[in-house]
């Protein structure tokens, strides 16, 4: 039996994942449009070129979710598929995957396809995909894997800290006035998820104050010493490593993974942005 874990490219899983026997990983790409150019968010896309093109452009920019046909191609290739998408509150990827699921199951009724709305992006999708992989390795039924994966997703947390907010504001993901004022005052925002939509938690001055505030919130959420923290960053490895050091000092036993953001998440996090999931 062939089993597939499928994620859209906002997961930042472009470096792959160690999968259980008979399990494969598929990444279904979103697309970025910058001044008439299209950047398909797939392994091998040069994020630096995309960011430089975006910075130099005064034209329109945007993103588009995978088509139902792109999801359907993946679903048709496996007996069981567990698809994880970016928050349905931020993108049409979930709805596109659900449309594909219905179309494929109409033609292949013996296939089993689950589509899970992560209610987040980036590292939370990575943690969820890894959990699904572990559950598959345990030999659980399709239905039990879905049940446990969705329960696990409810225990996860996401924060992000940004110093530029232009693309979030342009896309209607954040009130423009918040982004303008924060940028003018030289502030970093700490945001989180409110039922899959972006919510502002803090406005901070300076990187150290931002990180200390972030760690305080994280420790209030759960026992970090038992958690796997995934930090994704947009060309800001120094800040990610500083956060890792703070976490390891204050929560011995915490496991930290640092990865670069890829196309979609780099587009919205922008230069120096960071996303933290655990």
ABEGO torsion letter per residue (X at the ends): XBBBBBBBAAAGAAAEBBBBBGBBBBBBBBBBBBGGBBBBBBBGBBAAAAAAAAAABABBBBBBBBBAAAAAAAAAABABBBBBBBBAAABAAAAAAAAAAAAAAAABAABBBBBBBAGBBEAAAAAAAAAAAAAAAAGBBAAAAAAAAAAAAAABBBBBBBABAAAAAAAGABBAAAAAAAAAAGBBBBBBBBGGBBBBABBBBEAAAAAAAAAAAAAAABBAAABBBBBBBBGBAAAAAAAAAAAAAABBGBBBBBBBBBAAAAAAAEBGBBBBBX
